[in-house]
């Protein structure tokens, strides 16, 4: 099943894990691009966002960075009656 969702993440990143769990909760198909543990080697992420941080979520022509921004978007776009994420 083709998808427009692409998640740039790192397996050991807790911020990324939260996003992966939300994608799973909503049963969304997505392409997972695992990036290097070394921030400065994340060339694709930098090219897209001008930063080296993950998670980064792409949905079609929209690009989202930072866990809270991504969660908020996923809930608004794909959620039905989920609780909104609390910002710290």
WOPEUR-V931458 format. One line per field, one symbol per residue. ss: DSSP state (H for helix, E for strand, L for the rest). phi: phi as a letter, one per 20 degrees, with the letter a starting at -180 (. if undefined). psi: psi as a letter, one per 40 degrees, with the letter a starting at -180 (. if undefined). Layout:
ss = ???
phi = ???
psi = ???
//
This chain:
ss = LLLLEEEEELLLLHHHHHHHHHHHHLLLLLEEEELLLLHHHLHHHHHHHLLLLLLEEEELLEEEELHHHHHHHHHHHHLLLLLLLLLL
phi = .fceecdebcgeefffgfffffffgeleebeddedffegfeeffffffcmbdececddcmddcccmgffffgfgffededcffffeee
psi = hiiehhhhihdehddddddddddddefhhihhhhiidhdeegddddddefieiiihhhgbehhhihdddddddddddeicfihiihh.
//
